[in-house]
Amino acid sequence: MTNHGSSTRLSAKFLKIMQMFLQSILHPEFFDIFGVFVFLFISIMSGWSLKTKQSLPRWAIIIFLIIGILGLIVDGIIVSTIYVF
């Protein structure tokens, strides 16, 4: 025989935890900090692709690299001036 009451309480706790988690990451600073890592990833992958001459067309890799570097600079400045210093 199953206990549906404890299962309902567990579901309510899980939903409350998920709500708190989503509210904590939906602040602008989350996206600034997350953006730094995304642009860093784009820059590293583009640089690696240019160096090893792998799959993507060269023009796409160059655009990807430019977007990555510019985004990393902008987000890096925002994060370092607002959240670090």
Number of C-alpha atoms within 10 A of each C-alpha: 3 6 7 9 9 10 11 11 11 12 12 12 12 12 12 12 12 12 11 11 11 11 10 10 12 10 10 9 14 12 14 19 16 15 19 21 15 17 23 19 14 21 23 15 16 25 17 14 18 17 9 9 12 12 9 12 11 14 9 11 22 17 12 17 23 15 16 24 18 13 19 21 15 15 21 19 15 16 19 11 10 11 11 8 6
